[in-house]
Amino acid sequence: MAKAKSLYVCTECGGQSLKWQGQCPHCNAWNTLVETVAESAASSGGNRYSALAADGKLQTLAEVEALEVPRTPTGVAELDRVLGGGLVEGAVVLIGGDPGIGKSTLLLQALAHMSVAQKVLYVSGEESPQQIALRAKRLALNASAVILLAEINLEKIIALLKRERPQVAVIDSIQTVYSEALQSAPGSVAQVRECAAQLTRYAKQAGTTIIFVGHVTKEGTLAGPRVLEHIVDTVLYFEGETSSSFRLVRAFKNRFGAVNELGVFAMTEKGLREVSNPSALFLSHHGQEVPGSCVMVTQEGTRPLLVEIQALVDEAHAPNPRRLSVGLEQNRLAMLLAVLHRHAGIACFDQDVFVNAVGGVRITEPAADLAVLLAIVSSLKNKPLPGKMVVFGEIGLAGEVRPVQRGQERLKEAAKLGFTRAVIPKANKPKQAIMGMEIIAVERLEEAVVNCR
């Protein structure tokens, strides 16, 4: 087969060059030429587009029958939750995470479960079949039906996929695969983009579900071009510290389900174990109430989670007091301290303030505002908050306590775990009383501070 020619296209102006240069000859921008496959004249001619237009069928949206997408369970309930119920035929999933966090372990466990009823393929570009077999043995998995392939050549991988036609295929990892049509090394922008596009095209045509494993950069983002995340149907991130046994899988994009769903796992000697009650991970077990601790209910997709917010306020010994938050947005902490001073009369301008979300979870929603401020006030006054109390609510710059979404579900989850008191926004107050729980609905920040003293 004739080797396809490659061109170098400028990412700034779109200009083309036959060879790589440090500076674009068209717009004079530096380091913007990226290798890509050149289309042949026959494939880019106007006659081809005219023929496609003649064969195209137009229909209105009302004529399209919206069918429920069937899903295939992976055998790992927490992974199914993040995917929206399971794998979809012909879908392409991208899962990224730090090295050694458990991506290959999780996918090997899922393939072992699915291999009982389906034909599955594991393509490894980083490990040998012997290493994968040793991992399966160490995890005590019945993976005898999993087909292994150690290959990084794209053309050979697609040829095997067409011959074996598996229902599910894992590519570990997409950064190691290369195409003979390009001259650049595996892992380059052009190689990652072209290989992902070719495999995605095959998945849509053959109905095979393909799962890419992606590397991440030192900033924590997926390596390679951003177009990689646009090509695939679902993007999952593996989170968690390697020093901790807990792992979080979060969906950031899902064309077949909800985003921001969270799956919780614990890393054990036998692989990743599902955690059925993740709220227990994010709650500390104190012998008695301690100052600076407040429990909030956060919403991760459709799942409410109870998370303990801890605050430490200490006298500053430097001209510029420190503001440090772990698991929460640091800029928002500075804003909340200003609101606390202006509307509740509690000043922290001469204090170091440290805030932490227990368990390594990251909270991005503003529903944590009220819990953060009450934990800060508790630490500053050295007075613990009442026991068995949960808090949630967004704080506005005017000092008002704003409502949050799914307030009823948050309260029910807290009541189920034995909490008997809740400080919530007045707009989230339930119409019917929740058995065993006292509801304190507040409109202003100063009301919440007074009620928790």
SULTACOR-V15630 format. One record per pair of residues at least 6 apart in sequence whose ideal C-beta (glycine too) atoms are under 8 Angstrom apart, sorted by the first residue. I is the first residue (numbers start at 1). J is the second residue. D is the distance in whole Angstrom. If there is no record, write none. Layout:
# SULTACOR-V15630
I;J;D / I;J;D
This chain:
# SULTACOR-V15630
3;180;7 / 3;181;7 / 4;37;5 / 4;38;7 / 4;181;4 / 5;37;8 / 5;38;4 / 6;35;5 / 6;36;7 / 6;37;6 / 6;38;6 / 6;181;7 / 6;182;6 / 6;183;6 / 6;190;8 / 7;16;5 / 7;17;7 / 7;18;7 / 7;35;7 / 7;36;6 / 7;37;8 / 7;38;4 / 8;16;7 / 8;17;5 / 8;18;7 / 8;19;7 / 8;20;5 / 8;21;8 / 8;33;4 / 8;34;7 / 8;35;6 / 8;36;7 / 9;15;7 / 9;16;6 / 9;17;8 / 9;33;7 / 9;34;6 / 9;36;5 / 10;16;8 / 10;17;8 / 10;24;4 / 10;26;6 / 10;27;6 / 10;29;7 / 10;32;5 / 10;33;6 / 10;34;8 / 11;32;5 / 11;33;8 / 11;34;6 / 12;24;7 / 12;27;5 / 12;29;4 / 12;32;5 / 13;24;7 / 13;26;5 / 13;27;4 / 13;29;7 / 15;24;6 / 15;25;7 / 15;26;3 / 15;27;6 / 17;24;7 / 17;25;6 / 17;33;6 / 20;33;6 / 20;35;7 / 21;33;6 / 22;30;6 / 22;31;6 / 23;29;7 / 23;30;5 / 24;30;8 / 24;32;5 / 24;33;6 / 34;189;5 / 34;190;6 / 35;182;6 / 35;183;7 / 35;184;5 / 35;188;7 / 35;189;8 / 35;190;4 / 36;190;6 / 36;193;8 / 36;194;8 / 37;181;5 / 37;182;7 / 37;194;6 / 42;48;7 / 69;88;5 / 69;256;6 / 70;88;8 / 70;89;7 / 71;80;8 / 71;83;8 / 71;84;7 / 71;85;5 / 71;86;3 / 71;87;6 / 71;88;6 / 71;256;8 / 72;86;5 / 72;87;5 / 72;88;8 / 72;89;7 / 72;114;7 / 72;118;7 / 72;167;7 / 72;168;8 / 72;209;7 / 73;80;6 / 73;85;8 / 73;86;5 / 74;80;6 / 74;83;7 / 74;86;6 / 74;87;6 / 74;110;4 / 74;113;6 / 74;114;6 / 75;109;8 / 75;110;6 / 75;112;8 / 75;113;2 / 75;114;6 / 76;106;7 / 76;109;6 / 76;110;5 / 76;113;7 / 76;272;8 / 76;274;7 / 77;274;6 / 78;249;7 / 78;263;4 / 78;264;6 / 78;265;6 / 78;274;5 / 78;275;7 / 79;106;7 / 79;110;6 / 79;249;7 / 79;263;6 / 80;86;5 / 81;261;6 / 81;262;8 / 81;263;6 / 81;303;8 / 82;236;6 / 82;249;5 / 82;250;7 / 82;251;5 / 82;261;5 / 82;262;7 / 82;263;4 / 83;93;7 / 83;234;7 / 83;236;8 / 83;251;7 / 83;254;7 / 83;256;8 / 83;257;6 / 84;251;8 / 84;254;6 / 84;256;5 / 84;257;2 / 84;258;6 / 84;261;7 / 85;257;7 / 87;93;7 / 87;168;7 / 87;209;5 / 88;209;7 / 88;233;7 / 88;256;5 / 89;167;8 / 89;207;5 / 89;209;6 / 90;203;5 / 90;204;5 / 90;206;8 / 90;207;5 / 90;208;7 / 90;209;7 / 91;203;7 / 91;209;5 / 91;210;8 / 91;233;5 / 91;234;7 / 91;255;8 / 91;256;6 / 92;199;7 / 92;200;5 / 92;203;5 / 92;209;8 / 92;210;5 / 92;211;8 / 92;212;7 / 92;231;7 / 92;232;4 / 92;233;5 / 92;234;7 / 93;209;7 / 93;210;7 / 93;211;5 / 93;212;7 / 93;232;7 / 93;233;7 / 93;234;4 / 93;235;8 / 93;236;7 / 94;174;8 / 94;211;8 / 94;212;5 / 94;214;5 / 94;222;7 / 94;228;7 / 94;229;7 / 94;232;4 / 94;234;7 / 94;235;5 / 94;236;7 / 95;103;6 / 95;106;8 / 95;107;7 / 95;211;7 / 95;212;7 / 95;213;6 / 95;214;7 / 95;235;8 / 95;236;4 / 95;237;8 / 95;238;7 / 95;249;8 / 96;103;8 / 96;213;8 / 96;214;4 / 96;215;7 / 96;216;5 / 96;222;5 / 96;235;8 / 96;236;7 / 96;237;6 / 96;238;7 / 97;103;5 / 97;216;6 / 97;237;6 / 97;238;3 / 97;239;7 / 98;216;6 / 98;220;8 / 98;238;7 / 98;242;7 / 99;215;8 / 100;242;6 / 101;238;5 / 101;239;8 / 101;240;6 / 101;242;6 / 101;247;6 / 102;238;6 / 102;247;6 / 102;265;7 / 102;267;6 / 102;271;8 / 102;272;6 / 103;172;8 / 103;213;5 / 103;238;6 / 104;127;8 / 104;135;7 / 104;172;6 / 104;213;7 / 105;135;7 / 105;139;7 / 105;271;5 / 105;272;6 / 106;238;8 / 106;249;8 / 106;265;7 / 106;271;8 / 106;272;5 / 107;122;8 / 107;170;5 / 107;172;7 / 107;211;6 / 107;213;7 / 108;122;7 / 108;132;7 / 108;135;6 / 108;136;6 / 108;139;7 / 108;141;7 / 108;143;7 / 108;146;8 / 108;271;8 / 109;139;7 / 109;141;6 / 109;271;5 / 109;272;6 / 111;120;5 / 111;122;6 / 111;143;7 / 111;146;5 / 111;168;7 / 111;170;6 / 112;136;7 / 112;141;4 / 112;142;6 / 112;143;4 / 112;146;6 / 114;120;5 / 114;167;8 / 114;168;6 / 115;143;7 / 115;144;8 / 115;145;4 / 115;146;5 / 116;142;8 / 116;145;7 / 118;166;8 / 118;167;4 / 118;168;6 / 119;147;7 / 119;164;7 / 119;165;7 / 119;166;5 / 119;167;5 / 119;168;8 / 120;145;8 / 120;146;6 / 120;147;7 / 120;166;6 / 120;167;7 / 120;168;5 / 120;169;7 / 120;170;8 / 121;146;8 / 121;147;5 / 121;148;8 / 121;149;7 / 121;160;8 / 121;161;7 / 121;164;6 / 121;166;4 / 121;168;7 / 121;169;4 / 121;170;7 / 122;132;7 / 122;146;6 / 122;147;7 / 122;148;5 / 122;149;7 / 122;169;8 / 122;170;5 / 122;172;7 / 123;149;5 / 123;150;8 / 123;151;6 / 123;157;6 / 123;169;7 / 123;170;7 / 123;171;5 / 123;172;7 / 124;132;6 / 124;148;7 / 124;149;7 / 124;150;5 / 124;172;5 / 125;150;8 / 125;151;7 / 125;152;4 / 125;171;8 / 125;172;7 / 125;173;6 / 125;176;3 / 125;177;6 / 125;186;8 / 126;172;6 / 126;173;6 / 126;176;6 / 127;150;8 / 127;172;8 / 128;150;6 / 129;148;5 / 129;150;6 / 132;148;6 / 133;148;8 / 136;143;4 / 136;146;8 / 139;270;6 / 139;271;4 / 140;270;6 / 141;271;8 / 147;164;7 / 147;166;7 / 149;157;7 / 149;160;6 / 151;157;6 / 151;160;8 / 152;176;5 / 152;177;5 / 152;178;6 / 152;186;6 / 153;177;8 / 153;178;7 / 153;180;7 / 154;177;5 / 154;178;6 / 154;179;4 / 154;180;8 / 154;194;8 / 154;195;5 / 154;198;6 / 154;199;8 / 155;179;7 / 155;180;6 / 157;171;7 / 157;177;7 / 157;199;8 / 158;198;7 / 158;199;7 / 158;202;6 / 161;169;6 / 161;202;6 / 161;206;7 / 161;208;7 / 162;202;8 / 162;206;7 / 165;206;7 / 165;208;7 / 166;208;6 / 167;208;7 / 167;209;7 / 168;208;7 / 168;209;5 / 168;210;8 / 168;211;7 / 169;208;6 / 169;209;7 / 169;210;5 / 169;211;7 / 170;210;8 / 170;211;5 / 170;213;7 / 171;177;7 / 171;199;7 / 171;210;6 / 171;211;7 / 171;212;5 / 171;213;7 / 172;213;4 / 173;212;7 / 173;213;4 / 173;214;6 / 173;215;6 / 174;192;6 / 174;195;6 / 174;196;6 / 174;199;8 / 174;212;4 / 174;213;7 / 174;214;6 / 174;224;8 / 174;228;7 / 175;186;7 / 175;187;4 / 175;192;6 / 175;214;7 / 175;215;5 / 175;223;6 / 175;224;6 / 176;186;5 / 176;187;7 / 177;186;7 / 177;191;7 / 177;195;4 / 177;199;8 / 178;185;7 / 178;186;4 / 178;191;5 / 178;195;7 / 179;191;6 / 179;194;5 / 179;195;6 / 179;198;7 / 181;194;7 / 182;188;8 / 182;190;5 / 182;191;6 / 182;194;6 / 184;190;5 / 184;191;6 / 185;191;7 / 187;215;8 / 187;223;8 / 187;224;8 / 189;224;6 / 189;225;5 / 192;223;8 / 192;224;4 / 192;225;6 / 192;228;6 / 193;224;7 / 193;225;5 / 193;227;6 / 193;228;7 / 196;212;7 / 196;228;5 / 196;231;5 / 196;232;7 / 197;231;6 / 199;210;6 / 199;212;8 / 200;210;7 / 200;231;5 / 200;232;7 / 202;208;7 / 202;210;8 / 203;209;7 / 203;210;5 / 212;232;7 / 214;222;5 / 214;223;7 / 214;224;7 / 214;228;7 / 215;222;7 / 215;223;4 / 215;224;8 / 216;222;6 / 216;223;6 / 217;223;5 / 222;228;7 / 222;229;6 / 222;235;8 / 229;235;5 / 229;253;7 / 232;253;8 / 233;253;8 / 233;254;7 / 233;255;4 / 233;256;6 / 234;251;7 / 234;253;6 / 234;254;5 / 234;255;7 / 234;256;7 / 234;257;8 / 235;251;7 / 235;252;5 / 235;253;4 / 235;254;8 / 236;249;6 / 236;250;7 / 236;251;6 / 236;252;7 / 237;249;7 / 237;250;5 / 237;252;6 / 238;247;6 / 238;248;8 / 238;249;6 / 239;247;7 / 239;248;4 / 239;249;7 / 239;250;6 / 239;360;8 / 239;362;7 / 240;246;6 / 240;247;4 / 240;248;6 / 240;360;6 / 241;360;6 / 244;360;6 / 245;266;5 / 245;267;5 / 245;268;7 / 246;264;7 / 246;265;7 / 246;266;6 / 246;267;7 / 246;275;8 / 246;281;6 / 246;359;7 / 246;360;7 / 247;264;8 / 247;265;4 / 247;266;7 / 247;267;6 / 247;272;6 / 248;262;6 / 248;263;7 / 248;264;6 / 248;265;8 / 248;360;8 / 248;361;7 / 249;262;7 / 249;263;4 / 249;264;8 / 249;265;7 / 250;260;7 / 250;261;7 / 250;262;5 / 250;263;8 / 250;300;8 / 251;257;7 / 251;258;7 / 251;259;5 / 251;260;7 / 251;261;5 / 251;301;7 / 252;259;6 / 252;260;8 / 253;259;6 / 254;261;8 / 258;301;5 / 258;302;6 / 259;301;7 / 260;300;6 / 260;301;5 / 261;300;7 / 261;301;4 / 261;302;7 / 261;303;7 / 262;278;8 / 262;300;4 / 262;301;6 / 262;303;6 / 262;305;7 / 263;274;8 / 264;274;8 / 264;275;4 / 264;278;4 / 264;281;7 / 265;272;4 / 265;273;6 / 265;274;6 / 265;275;6 / 266;272;7 / 266;273;5 / 266;275;6 / 267;273;8 / 275;281;6 / 278;303;8 / 278;305;6 / 279;305;5 / 279;306;4 / 279;307;8 / 279;413;7 / 279;417;6 / 281;359;5 / 282;305;6 / 282;306;7 / 282;307;4 / 282;308;6 / 282;357;7 / 282;358;5 / 282;359;4 / 282;361;6 / 283;295;7 / 283;306;6 / 283;307;8 / 283;308;5 / 283;358;7 / 284;293;7 / 284;308;5 / 284;310;8 / 284;358;6 / 286;293;7 / 288;384;8 / 289;384;4 / 289;385;7 / 289;386;8 / 289;387;5 / 290;384;6 / 291;378;5 / 291;379;5 / 291;381;7 / 291;382;5 / 291;383;6 / 291;384;5 / 292;310;6 / 292;311;5 / 292;312;6 / 292;313;7 / 292;375;6 / 292;376;8 / 292;378;5 / 292;379;3 / 293;308;6 / 293;309;7 / 293;310;5 / 293;311;8 / 293;375;6 / 293;378;7 / 293;384;7 / 293;385;7 / 294;308;7 / 294;309;5 / 294;311;8 / 294;371;5 / 294;372;8 / 294;374;5 / 294;375;4 / 294;378;7 / 294;385;6 / 294;389;8 / 294;391;6 / 295;306;6 / 295;307;7 / 295;308;5 / 295;309;7 / 295;371;7 / 295;389;7 / 295;390;5 / 295;391;7 / 295;419;7 / 296;306;7 / 296;307;6 / 296;308;8 / 296;309;6 / 296;367;7 / 296;368;6 / 296;370;8 / 296;371;4 / 296;390;6 / 296;391;5 / 296;392;5 / 297;304;5 / 297;305;7 / 297;306;6 / 297;307;8 / 297;367;8 / 297;390;6 / 297;392;5 / 297;410;4 / 297;411;8 / 297;413;6 / 297;414;6 / 298;304;7 / 298;305;5 / 298;306;8 / 298;307;5 / 298;361;8 / 298;363;5 / 298;365;6 / 298;367;6 / 298;368;7 / 298;392;8 / 299;305;8 / 299;365;7 / 299;367;7 / 299;404;8 / 299;405;7 / 299;406;5 / 299;409;7 / 299;410;7 / 304;406;7 / 304;409;5 / 304;410;5 / 304;412;8 / 304;413;4 / 305;361;7 / 305;413;8 / 306;390;7 / 306;413;7 / 306;414;6 / 306;417;6 / 306;419;8 / 307;357;6 / 307;358;7 / 307;359;7 / 307;361;6 / 307;363;7 / 307;368;8 / 308;357;8 / 308;358;4 / 308;359;8 / 309;328;8 / 309;355;7 / 309;356;8 / 309;357;6 / 309;358;8 / 309;368;7 / 309;371;5 / 309;372;6 / 309;375;5 / 310;355;7 / 310;356;5 / 310;357;8 / 310;358;6 / 310;375;6 / 311;353;7 / 311;354;7 / 311;355;5 / 311;356;8 / 311;372;7 / 311;375;4 / 311;376;5 / 311;378;7 / 311;379;5 / 312;352;8 / 312;353;8 / 312;354;4 / 312;379;6 / 313;348;6 / 313;351;5 / 313;352;7 / 313;353;5 / 313;354;8 / 313;376;6 / 313;379;4 / 313;380;4 / 314;351;6 / 314;352;5 / 314;354;8 / 315;350;7 / 315;351;6 / 315;352;7 / 316;322;7 / 316;350;6 / 316;351;6 / 316;352;5 / 321;348;8 / 321;349;7 / 321;350;6 / 321;351;6 / 321;352;5 / 321;353;7 / 322;352;4 / 322;353;7 / 322;354;7 / 323;330;7 / 323;333;6 / 323;334;6 / 323;337;7 / 323;352;8 / 323;353;5 / 324;330;7 / 324;353;7 / 324;354;5 / 324;355;7 / 325;333;5 / 325;354;8 / 325;355;4 / 325;356;7 / 326;355;7 / 326;356;5 / 326;357;7 / 327;356;6 / 327;357;3 / 327;360;7 / 327;361;6 / 327;362;5 / 327;363;6 / 328;355;6 / 328;357;6 / 328;362;8 / 328;363;6 / 328;368;6 / 328;372;7 / 329;364;7 / 332;366;7 / 332;369;7 / 333;353;7 / 333;355;6 / 333;372;7 / 335;397;8 / 336;369;6 / 336;372;6 / 336;373;6 / 336;376;8 / 336;395;6 / 337;348;5 / 337;353;7 / 337;376;7 / 339;373;8 / 339;395;6 / 339;396;8 / 339;397;6 / 339;399;6 / 339;445;7 / 340;346;5 / 340;348;7 / 340;373;5 / 340;376;7 / 340;377;7 / 340;445;7 / 341;347;5 / 341;348;7 / 341;349;7 / 342;399;7 / 343;398;8 / 343;399;3 / 343;444;7 / 343;445;5 / 343;446;6 / 344;373;8 / 344;377;8 / 344;399;7 / 344;445;5 / 344;446;5 / 344;449;5 / 345;446;8 / 346;377;6 / 346;380;7 / 346;449;7 / 348;376;7 / 348;380;7 / 351;380;7 / 353;376;6 / 355;372;6 / 355;375;7 / 355;376;7 / 357;363;5 / 357;368;8 / 365;404;7 / 366;394;4 / 366;395;8 / 366;402;8 / 366;404;8 / 367;392;5 / 367;393;7 / 367;394;6 / 367;404;4 / 368;392;7 / 369;393;7 / 369;394;5 / 369;395;4 / 370;391;5 / 370;392;6 / 370;393;4 / 370;394;7 / 370;395;6 / 370;401;6 / 370;423;7 / 370;445;8 / 370;448;6 / 371;391;4 / 371;392;6 / 371;393;8 / 373;395;7 / 373;445;7 / 373;448;8 / 373;449;8 / 374;385;6 / 374;391;6 / 374;423;7 / 374;448;7 / 374;449;7 / 374;452;5 / 375;385;8 / 377;449;6 / 377;452;7 / 378;384;6 / 378;385;5 / 378;452;8 / 381;453;8 / 383;453;7 / 385;452;6 / 386;421;6 / 386;452;7 / 388;418;7 / 388;419;5 / 388;420;5 / 388;421;6 / 389;419;7 / 389;420;8 / 389;421;4 / 389;422;7 / 389;423;7 / 389;452;8 / 390;410;8 / 390;411;8 / 390;414;4 / 390;419;5 / 390;421;7 / 390;422;5 / 390;423;8 / 391;422;7 / 391;423;5 / 391;424;7 / 391;448;8 / 392;404;6 / 392;407;8 / 392;410;6 / 392;424;6 / 392;425;8 / 392;428;8 / 393;401;5 / 393;402;7 / 393;403;8 / 393;404;6 / 393;423;8 / 393;424;6 / 393;425;4 / 393;428;8 / 393;442;8 / 393;448;8 / 394;401;7 / 394;402;4 / 394;403;8 / 394;404;6 / 394;425;7 / 395;401;6 / 395;402;7 / 395;445;6 / 396;402;5 / 399;444;6 / 399;445;5 / 399;446;7 / 400;443;7 / 400;444;6 / 400;445;8 / 401;425;5 / 401;426;7 / 401;442;5 / 401;443;6 / 401;444;6 / 401;445;6 / 401;447;8 / 401;448;6 / 402;425;6 / 402;427;8 / 403;425;4 / 403;426;8 / 403;427;4 / 403;428;5 / 404;410;8 / 404;425;7 / 404;428;7 / 407;424;6 / 407;425;7 / 407;428;3 / 407;430;7 / 408;428;8 / 408;430;6 / 411;422;6 / 411;424;7 / 411;430;6 / 411;434;6 / 411;437;7 / 411;439;8 / 412;434;7 / 414;422;6 / 414;437;7 / 415;434;5 / 415;435;7 / 415;436;6 / 415;437;5 / 419;437;7 / 420;436;6 / 420;437;6 / 420;438;6 / 421;437;7 / 421;438;5 / 421;440;7 / 422;437;6 / 422;438;7 / 422;439;5 / 422;440;7 / 423;440;5 / 423;442;6 / 423;448;6 / 423;451;6 / 423;452;6 / 424;439;7 / 424;440;7 / 424;441;6 / 424;442;8 / 425;441;7 / 425;442;7 / 425;443;8 / 426;441;4 / 426;442;6 / 426;443;5 / 428;441;7 / 429;439;6 / 429;441;4 / 430;439;7 / 433;439;7 / 440;451;5 / 442;448;5 / 442;451;7
